[in-house]
Amino acid sequence: MADPRIRTLKIKTGVVRRLAKEKTVYEKEAEQQRNRIEKYKSEGRDEHDIKKQEEVLQESLMMVPDCQRRLFKAYEELKGILDTEQDLKATEEYTAAQKVLEEAKAELPAPGELHMC
């Protein structure tokens, strides 16, 4: 029978990978929205249209701190698993988890930023 720790490791790795991607998507969406608002303003679009686009921007920006909080928690959980399950080091799943942690590190909030989220 397969080791249940491997299954947990796979799941937690997937969660960290998904949350890091989700945060990136929200940040890109916010940037696109900012550009759209600037374009609307330069085109002299109706003020109502601009206000609606600004509301959409605010919704995207509100999601980033939530993603950061969830990513930080998932990152710490996965890191804890890797620290305690050293005997799994030779497995493909352990190596994949280490790689995902390294990639996700760039998406974590800066020290002192998390409490603001």
Residue frames relative to the residue before (quaternion, step in Angstrom):
aa qw qx qy qz dx dy dz
M 1.0000 0.0000 0.0000 0.0000 0.00 0.00 0.00
A 0.5250 -0.6571 0.4512 0.2985 3.55 -1.04 0.84
D 0.5535 -0.6153 0.4597 0.3221 3.53 -1.17 0.69
P 0.4196 -0.7258 0.4791 0.2600 3.64 -0.65 1.02
R 0.5625 0.5995 -0.3889 0.4159 3.59 1.19 -0.41
I 0.6059 0.5513 -0.3435 0.4593 3.58 1.14 -0.70
R 0.6431 0.5192 -0.3155 0.4662 3.57 0.97 -0.88
T 0.6490 0.5080 -0.3083 0.4750 3.58 0.93 -0.90
L 0.6414 0.5316 -0.3130 0.4562 3.56 0.97 -0.88
K 0.6460 0.5158 -0.3101 0.4696 3.59 0.97 -0.86
I 0.6654 0.5097 -0.2991 0.4560 3.57 0.89 -0.95
K 0.6947 0.4738 -0.2771 0.4649 3.58 0.81 -1.01
T 0.6101 0.5372 -0.3436 0.4703 3.59 1.09 -0.67
G 0.6572 0.5145 -0.2981 0.4631 3.57 0.97 -0.88
V 0.6329 0.5308 -0.3292 0.4574 3.58 1.02 -0.79
V 0.6649 0.4904 -0.3092 0.4709 3.60 0.86 -0.92
R 0.6457 0.5238 -0.3192 0.4548 3.59 0.92 -0.90
R 0.6817 0.4966 -0.2844 0.4558 3.59 0.88 -0.97
L 0.6849 0.4877 -0.2959 0.4534 3.60 0.88 -0.90
A 0.6232 0.5223 -0.3432 0.4701 3.60 1.03 -0.70
K 0.6584 0.4957 -0.3026 0.4787 3.56 0.98 -0.84
E 0.6365 0.5403 -0.3233 0.4454 3.58 0.96 -0.88
K 0.6480 0.5119 -0.3182 0.4656 3.60 0.93 -0.87
T 0.6491 0.5182 -0.3092 0.4631 3.58 0.94 -0.87
V 0.6470 0.5232 -0.3163 0.4556 3.57 0.96 -0.86
Y 0.6607 0.4965 -0.3124 0.4684 3.61 0.91 -0.85
E 0.6494 0.5095 -0.3247 0.4619 3.59 0.98 -0.76
K 0.6495 0.4972 -0.3142 0.4818 3.60 0.99 -0.80
E 0.6325 0.5330 -0.3226 0.4601 3.56 1.00 -0.84
A 0.6472 0.5126 -0.3161 0.4674 3.59 0.95 -0.83
E 0.6519 0.5076 -0.3148 0.4672 3.58 0.96 -0.83
Q 0.6418 0.5092 -0.3191 0.4765 3.59 0.97 -0.83
Q 0.6462 0.5227 -0.3119 0.4604 3.56 1.01 -0.83
R 0.6205 0.5311 -0.3389 0.4671 3.60 1.01 -0.78
N 0.6582 0.5079 -0.3025 0.4662 3.56 0.95 -0.91
R 0.6367 0.5279 -0.3211 0.4613 3.58 1.01 -0.83
I 0.6452 0.5169 -0.3183 0.4639 3.59 0.97 -0.86
E 0.6503 0.5077 -0.3156 0.4688 3.59 0.93 -0.87
K 0.6376 0.5202 -0.3219 0.4682 3.57 0.99 -0.83
Y 0.6458 0.5178 -0.3169 0.4630 3.59 0.91 -0.89
K 0.6646 0.5020 -0.3078 0.4599 3.58 0.92 -0.89
S 0.6844 0.4857 -0.2928 0.4583 3.59 0.91 -0.88
E 0.6640 0.4817 -0.2936 0.4908 3.57 1.17 -0.56
G 0.4251 -0.7167 0.4535 0.3162 3.57 1.26 -0.21
R 0.2028 0.8087 -0.5240 0.1743 3.57 1.09 0.69
D 0.6912 -0.4739 0.3631 0.4072 3.52 -1.33 0.36
E 0.5680 -0.6261 0.4246 0.3241 3.57 -1.00 0.88
H 0.6071 0.5626 -0.3447 0.4429 3.60 1.08 -0.71
D 0.6466 0.5164 -0.3125 0.4665 3.59 0.98 -0.86
I 0.6532 0.5115 -0.3062 0.4668 3.55 0.97 -0.88
K 0.6484 0.5175 -0.3186 0.4586 3.59 0.92 -0.88
K 0.6398 0.5202 -0.3260 0.4623 3.61 0.96 -0.82
Q 0.6636 0.4951 -0.3051 0.4706 3.58 0.95 -0.84
E 0.6290 0.5209 -0.3326 0.4715 3.59 1.07 -0.67
E 0.6137 0.5307 -0.3449 0.4719 3.60 1.10 -0.63
V 0.6357 0.5158 -0.3207 0.4764 3.57 1.01 -0.82
L 0.6263 0.5331 -0.3290 0.4639 3.59 1.01 -0.81
Q 0.6614 0.5112 -0.3102 0.4529 3.60 0.88 -0.90
E 0.6270 0.5331 -0.3378 0.4568 3.59 1.02 -0.75
S 0.6567 0.4990 -0.3080 0.4743 3.58 0.97 -0.85
L 0.6715 0.5033 -0.3017 0.4525 3.57 0.93 -0.90
M 0.6303 0.5359 -0.3386 0.4482 3.61 1.07 -0.63
M 0.6463 0.5416 -0.3236 0.4293 3.58 1.11 -0.57
V 0.5720 0.6255 -0.3831 0.3672 3.61 1.09 -0.60
P 0.6893 0.4561 -0.3187 0.4640 3.67 0.73 -0.86
D 0.6110 0.5419 -0.3490 0.4596 3.59 1.06 -0.70
C 0.6559 0.4976 -0.3041 0.4793 3.58 0.94 -0.87
Q 0.6375 0.5283 -0.3337 0.4506 3.58 0.98 -0.82
R 0.6509 0.5233 -0.3117 0.4531 3.56 0.94 -0.89
R 0.6934 0.4666 -0.2771 0.4741 3.57 0.86 -0.97
L 0.6330 0.5289 -0.3241 0.4631 3.58 1.04 -0.79
F 0.6424 0.5252 -0.3268 0.4524 3.59 0.91 -0.89
K 0.6643 0.5036 -0.3028 0.4620 3.58 0.90 -0.92
A 0.6796 0.4820 -0.2885 0.4717 3.59 0.87 -0.96
Y 0.6151 0.5506 -0.3335 0.4553 3.58 1.04 -0.80
E 0.6826 0.4870 -0.2842 0.4648 3.56 0.86 -0.99
E 0.6347 0.5253 -0.3324 0.4590 3.61 1.00 -0.76
L 0.6794 0.4786 -0.2915 0.4737 3.57 0.88 -0.94
K 0.6284 0.5265 -0.3313 0.4671 3.58 0.99 -0.80
G 0.6439 0.5275 -0.3117 0.4583 3.57 0.99 -0.82
I 0.6338 0.5180 -0.3249 0.4738 3.56 1.01 -0.80
L 0.6683 0.4956 -0.3084 0.4611 3.59 0.88 -0.91
D 0.6492 0.5235 -0.3172 0.4516 3.58 1.03 -0.75
T 0.7486 0.4079 -0.2236 0.4724 3.59 0.98 -0.82
E 0.7392 0.3861 -0.2193 0.5064 3.60 1.15 -0.47
Q 0.0375 0.8502 -0.5209 0.0660 3.56 0.85 1.01
D 0.6141 0.5705 -0.3566 0.4126 3.60 1.11 -0.56
L 0.6337 0.5154 -0.3360 0.4690 3.62 1.25 -0.18
K 0.3343 0.8011 -0.4552 0.1982 3.59 1.29 -0.01
A 0.6822 0.5027 -0.2900 0.4447 3.58 1.03 -0.71
T 0.5895 0.6033 -0.3720 0.3875 3.60 1.20 -0.21
E 0.6141 -0.5575 0.4340 0.3517 3.51 -1.28 0.58
E 0.6463 0.5425 -0.3126 0.4361 3.58 1.02 -0.84
Y 0.6275 0.5295 -0.3274 0.4675 3.59 1.04 -0.76
T 0.6587 0.5077 -0.2943 0.4709 3.55 0.94 -0.93
A 0.6476 0.5125 -0.3115 0.4700 3.58 0.97 -0.87
A 0.6441 0.5230 -0.3182 0.4586 3.58 0.98 -0.82
Q 0.6356 0.5231 -0.3283 0.4633 3.59 0.98 -0.81
K 0.6509 0.5191 -0.3071 0.4610 3.57 0.98 -0.89
V 0.6576 0.5056 -0.3070 0.4666 3.59 0.93 -0.89
L 0.6322 0.5256 -0.3325 0.4621 3.59 0.99 -0.78
E 0.6542 0.5116 -0.3112 0.4620 3.56 0.94 -0.87
E 0.6697 0.4917 -0.2929 0.4733 3.59 0.95 -0.86
A 0.6910 0.4930 -0.2759 0.4509 3.59 0.98 -0.86
K 0.5026 0.6797 -0.4182 0.3324 3.58 1.18 -0.51
A 0.6518 0.5294 -0.3137 0.4432 3.60 1.01 -0.78
E 0.6909 0.4810 -0.2720 0.4661 3.58 1.15 -0.54
L 0.5124 0.6487 -0.4208 0.3735 3.59 1.25 -0.17
P 0.5475 -0.5994 0.4551 0.3658 3.57 -1.12 0.56
A 0.5667 -0.5862 0.4568 0.3557 3.55 -1.18 0.58
P 0.6233 -0.5268 0.3926 0.4240 3.61 -1.10 0.49
G 0.7810 0.2820 -0.2383 0.5037 3.54 -0.91 0.96
E 0.6124 0.5671 -0.3400 0.4333 3.58 1.24 -0.31
L 0.5986 0.6160 -0.3587 0.3654 3.57 1.07 -0.70
H 0.6558 0.5181 -0.3357 0.4347 3.61 0.90 -0.78
M 0.6234 0.5377 -0.3380 0.4560 3.59 1.20 -0.46
C 0.5741 0.6211 -0.3685 0.3858 3.57 1.18 -0.51
